[in-house]
Amino acid sequence: MPRSLRLLIRRRLFWLALLLLVWLFCSGEAQANSLGKGLERFPQWPAKLPLGTAQADLVPRANPQPVALYRYQLQRQVTHPVE
C-alpha cells in the first residue's frame, strides 16, 4: 500500500472519529430534574430519621492483620514507652 494512500486513510479515519465523538457528545439531552420534582416525590423528607453512626469499617479490609499490629504497637508505646 503506498504511503500517500495510508496517509489519506488515516486522515479520513481521524476526521470520521472526531465527527462521531462530536455527534455523540452533542446529541444527548440533559436529564437533570429540578429540585421541585424531587420534593414532590418525597414530601416528608425532613421527618426522616438520620442514619446512626457507623460501628465498624464500612469497607472490609483485604488484610486486617497489619492494622491490628499497628494498633497493638501504638498501644504498647503509650503504656510502655521505650527509653
Secondary structure, 3 states (H helix, E strand, C coil): CCHHHHHHHHHHHHHHHHHHHHHHHHCCCCCCCCHHHHHHHCCCHHHCCCCCCCCCCCCCCCCCHHHHHHHHHHHHHHHCCCC
